[in-house]
Amino acid sequence: MEIINLIGMLIALLLTMLGVICIYDARKLAKKYFSFHDQNEGSKWFKLGGFFIAMIGIISLYFTIF
């Protein structure tokens, strides 16, 4: 049972890390993966998606610990 909690915590931490990376590197990611004419729009969606991914990771970490 403890190994399942450990795996759950690792997945939650990876989700949180992925979300934070999306938030901070949004403009670089928008340049790299998409050819948007409006980079601000692409970086906005990366930041919004990163925020939601980070929140899902934090909430799942909270419920995995308790």
C-alpha positions as CSV (number, residue, x, y, z in Angstrom):
1,M,0.0,0.0,0.0
2,E,2.9,2.4,0.7
3,I,4.4,1.8,-2.7
4,I,1.1,2.9,-4.3
5,N,1.2,6.1,-2.3
6,L,4.8,6.7,-3.3
7,I,4.0,6.2,-7.0
8,G,1.0,8.5,-6.7
9,M,3.1,11.2,-5.1
10,L,5.7,10.9,-7.8
11,I,3.1,11.2,-10.5
12,A,1.6,14.2,-8.7
13,L,5.0,15.9,-8.4
14,L,5.7,15.3,-12.1
15,L,2.4,16.9,-13.1
16,T,3.1,19.9,-10.9
17,M,6.6,20.2,-12.3
18,L,5.3,20.0,-15.9
19,G,2.7,22.7,-15.1
20,V,5.3,25.0,-13.7
21,I,7.6,24.5,-16.7
22,C,4.7,25.3,-19.0
23,I,4.1,28.5,-17.1
24,Y,7.6,29.8,-17.1
25,D,8.7,28.7,-20.6
26,A,5.4,29.5,-22.3
27,R,6.9,31.8,-24.9
28,K,9.7,29.4,-25.8
29,L,7.3,26.5,-26.1
30,A,5.0,28.5,-28.3
31,K,7.9,29.4,-30.6
32,K,9.2,25.8,-30.7
33,Y,6.0,23.8,-31.2
34,F,3.6,26.1,-33.1
35,S,3.9,28.6,-35.9
36,F,1.5,31.2,-34.5
37,H,1.3,34.6,-36.0
38,D,0.3,35.9,-32.6
39,Q,2.8,34.5,-30.0
40,N,1.0,36.2,-27.2
41,E,-2.1,34.1,-27.8
42,G,0.0,30.9,-27.8
43,S,1.9,31.8,-24.7
44,K,-1.4,32.7,-23.0
45,W,-2.8,29.3,-23.6
46,F,0.4,27.6,-22.5
47,K,0.3,29.5,-19.2
48,L,-3.4,28.7,-18.7
49,G,-2.8,25.0,-19.4
50,G,0.2,24.9,-17.2
51,F,-1.7,26.5,-14.4
52,F,-4.4,23.9,-14.6
53,I,-1.9,21.0,-14.9
54,A,-0.1,22.3,-11.8
55,M,-3.3,22.6,-9.8
56,I,-4.3,19.1,-10.7
57,G,-0.9,17.9,-9.6
58,I,-1.1,19.8,-6.3
59,I,-4.6,18.6,-5.6
60,S,-3.7,15.0,-6.3
61,L,-0.6,15.3,-4.1
62,Y,-2.8,16.6,-1.3
63,F,-5.2,13.7,-1.6
64,T,-2.4,11.2,-1.9
65,I,-0.7,12.3,1.3
66,F,-3.9,12.4,3.4
